[in-house]
Amino acid sequence: SLLGQVREDTKGLIRMVENLLSVTRINDSGVRVHKSPTVLEELIDTTLVKFAKPYPNVQVQVSIPEDFVSIPMDAMLIQQVLMNLLENAVIHAQNRTQLWLTVQLQGQWAVFTVEDDGCGIPSEKLDSLFSGYLPASGTPADGNRGSMGIGLSVCASIIKAHGGDITAENRPQGGASFRFRLEWKEESHEQ
C-alpha cells in the first residue's frame, strides 16, 4: 500500500509539472498556439481513453453532435483542459454520482461543458478558480484536499490562447459546471 501511495503521489507531481510547462509555454510571448483542424469525435474518444486509465470505474456520460465537426485547435492542449476538468470533478466533487461531458455548437462556437452532481463550489471561491491562487482563507474549493488551483489556471491560459473563454458555476440541481468555448468556424464578416 505504501508503494501504491508513492505511485499516486508521483502521478500528481507529473500532472503538476505538465501543467506548469504548459502554462509557461503559453505565457511565453514568443510561443503561439498552433491550431490544426481536429475531428471532435476523435478528440473526445482519445480524452476518454486517457481518462479511463487512472479512473477505470468512473463513467462519463457523453453528448456530442452527431454531425462531423472539425475544430481548429492544438489538440494536445485541449485534451489537457478536458483531462484537468474531468479529474477535478473526480477528485473534488464530494458525493458525486454522475459526470457529464457535452459539446454543443452555438453559432460559430463549439461549447464544451463538464458537469458533476457533487458538492458544488463555495460561492466565495468562484471568482478565483482560474487565477492559480487560493483566496486568503487558503482552503481549496472542496474544503478538504490540498490544491493550488494550478490545473484550472492552466485551463484558462490554454483557452484564452485559443481565443475562447472559460467559466465555472454551480448547477441549480447541485454540483458544478465548467464551460469553455472555442471558435469552430469563422464568424461571417458580412455587413
SEVEXPA-510057 format. One record per residue (C-alpha): residue number from 0; x, y, z. Coordinates in nm, 2 decimals, padded with zeros to 4 digits. Example, Ala and Ser with C-alpha at 12.3 -4.5 7.8 and 13.67 -1.06 7.14 Angstrom:
! SEVEXPA-510057
0_01.23_-00.45_00.78
1_01.37_-00.11_00.71
***
This chain:
! SEVEXPA-510057
0_00.00_00.00_00.00
1_00.29_00.23_00.06
2_00.42_00.18_-00.29
3_00.07_00.25_-00.42
4_00.06_00.58_-00.23
5_00.40_00.67_-00.37
6_00.28_00.59_-00.72
7_-00.03_00.81_-00.68
8_00.18_01.10_-00.54
9_00.42_01.06_-00.83
10_00.13_01.08_-01.08
11_00.01_01.40_-00.91
12_00.36_01.55_-00.94
13_00.38_01.46_-01.31
14_00.05_01.63_-01.37
15_00.16_01.94_-01.19
16_00.49_01.96_-01.39
17_00.29_01.91_-01.72
18_00.06_02.19_-01.61
19_00.34_02.42_-01.52
20_00.52_02.35_-01.85
21_00.20_02.42_-02.05
22_00.13_02.75_-01.88
23_00.50_02.85_-01.93
24_00.48_02.76_-02.30
25_00.15_02.96_-02.35
26_00.25_03.26_-02.14
27_00.59_03.29_-02.33
28_00.53_03.58_-02.57
29_00.74_03.41_-02.84
30_00.52_03.10_-02.85
31_00.18_03.08_-03.02
32_-00.08_02.81_-03.02
33_-00.06_02.61_-03.34
34_-00.41_02.52_-03.44
35_-00.49_02.24_-03.68
36_-00.84_02.10_-03.78
37_-00.93_01.84_-03.52
38_-01.22_01.60_-03.55
39_-01.43_01.64_-03.24
40_-01.53_01.28_-03.20
41_-01.16_01.17_-03.22
42_-01.07_01.43_-02.96
43_-01.33_01.31_-02.72
44_-01.25_00.94_-02.77
45_-00.88_01.00_-02.71
46_-00.95_01.20_-02.40
47_-01.19_00.94_-02.26
48_-00.94_00.65_-02.32
49_-00.67_00.85_-02.14
50_-00.91_00.94_-01.86
51_-01.01_00.58_-01.81
52_-00.66_00.46_-01.73
53_-00.64_00.63_-01.39
54_-01.01_00.62_-01.33
55_-01.14_00.29_-01.47
56_-01.45_00.29_-01.25
57_-01.57_00.64_-01.33
58_-01.84_00.66_-01.60
59_-01.86_00.97_-01.81
60_-02.19_01.04_-01.99
61_-02.10_01.20_-02.33
62_-02.32_01.40_-02.56
63_-02.17_01.55_-02.88
64_-02.32_01.65_-03.22
65_-02.39_01.36_-03.45
66_-02.26_01.55_-03.75
67_-01.90_01.56_-03.85
68_-01.74_01.85_-03.67
69_-01.38_01.97_-03.72
70_-01.25_02.24_-03.48
71_-00.92_02.43_-03.53
72_-00.72_02.38_-03.21
73_-00.40_02.25_-03.05
74_-00.55_01.91_-02.98
75_-00.30_01.81_-02.71
76_-00.36_02.13_-02.51
77_-00.74_02.10_-02.54
78_-00.72_01.74_-02.44
79_-00.52_01.85_-02.13
80_-00.80_02.10_-02.05
81_-01.06_01.83_-02.07
82_-00.85_01.59_-01.86
83_-00.80_01.86_-01.59
84_-01.17_01.93_-01.57
85_-01.27_01.56_-01.56
86_-01.00_01.49_-01.30
87_-01.11_01.78_-01.09
88_-01.47_01.65_-01.09
89_-01.35_01.31_-00.97
90_-01.11_01.45_-00.70
91_-01.30_01.75_-00.57
92_-01.68_01.68_-00.62
93_-01.77_01.51_-00.29
94_-02.08_01.28_-00.31
95_-02.06_01.28_-00.69
96_-02.25_01.01_-00.86
97_-02.27_01.15_-01.22
98_-02.02_01.31_-01.46
99_-02.12_01.46_-01.79
100_-01.91_01.58_-02.09
101_-02.12_01.76_-02.36
102_-02.03_01.96_-02.67
103_-02.28_02.18_-02.84
104_-02.25_02.40_-03.15
105_-02.38_02.75_-03.09
106_-02.33_02.98_-03.39
107_-01.95_02.99_-03.46
108_-01.87_02.84_-03.12
109_-01.82_02.49_-03.00
110_-01.92_02.49_-02.63
111_-01.76_02.22_-02.41
112_-01.92_02.15_-02.07
113_-01.80_01.92_-01.79
114_-02.06_01.89_-01.51
115_-02.10_01.68_-01.20
116_-02.36_01.63_-00.93
117_-02.13_01.66_-00.64
118_-02.09_01.92_-00.36
119_-02.05_02.23_-00.59
120_-01.81_02.51_-00.54
121_-01.83_02.75_-00.24
122_-01.95_03.09_-00.39
123_-01.66_03.28_-00.24
124_-01.42_03.06_-00.44
125_-01.58_03.10_-00.78
126_-01.41_03.43_-00.87
127_-01.06_03.30_-00.80
128_-01.08_02.95_-00.95
129_-00.89_03.03_-01.27
130_-00.63_03.26_-01.11
131_-00.39_02.99_-00.98
132_-00.42_03.13_-00.63
133_-00.65_03.05_-00.34
134_-00.84_03.32_-00.16
135_-00.69_03.45_00.17
136_-00.87_03.17_00.36
137_-00.63_02.93_00.19
138_-00.87_02.64_00.17
139_-00.93_02.45_-00.15
140_-01.26_02.47_-00.33
141_-01.38_02.14_-00.19
142_-01.28_02.23_00.16
143_-01.06_01.94_00.24
144_-00.80_01.85_-00.02
145_-00.48_02.04_-00.07
146_-00.47_02.21_-00.41
147_-00.31_02.53_-00.55
148_-00.56_02.56_-00.84
149_-00.27_02.53_-01.09
150_-00.47_02.30_-01.32
151_-00.76_02.55_-01.36
152_-00.52_02.83_-01.42
153_-00.36_02.63_-01.70
154_-00.70_02.56_-01.85
155_-00.78_02.93_-01.85
156_-00.45_03.01_-02.02
157_-00.49_02.74_-02.29
158_-00.85_02.85_-02.37
159_-00.75_03.22_-02.37
160_-00.46_03.14_-02.61
161_-00.72_02.97_-02.84
162_-00.93_03.29_-02.84
163_-01.20_03.14_-02.63
164_-01.32_03.18_-02.27
165_-01.39_02.95_-01.97
166_-01.63_02.98_-01.68
167_-01.75_02.79_-01.38
168_-02.08_02.79_-01.19
169_-02.28_02.58_-00.95
170_-02.57_02.39_-01.10
171_-02.91_02.47_-00.96
172_-02.97_02.10_-00.90
173_-02.64_02.05_-00.73
174_-02.28_02.01_-00.84
175_-02.05_02.22_-01.06
176_-02.04_02.31_-01.43
177_-01.73_02.41_-01.61
178_-01.78_02.55_-01.96
179_-01.54_02.67_-02.23
180_-01.59_02.76_-02.59
181_-01.37_02.75_-02.90
182_-01.44_02.91_-03.23
183_-01.51_02.63_-03.48
184_-01.59_02.83_-03.79
185_-01.50_03.18_-03.87
186_-01.76_03.45_-03.79
187_-01.92_03.59_-04.10
188_-01.79_03.94_-04.16
189_-02.06_04.05_-04.39
190_-02.21_04.39_-04.32
***
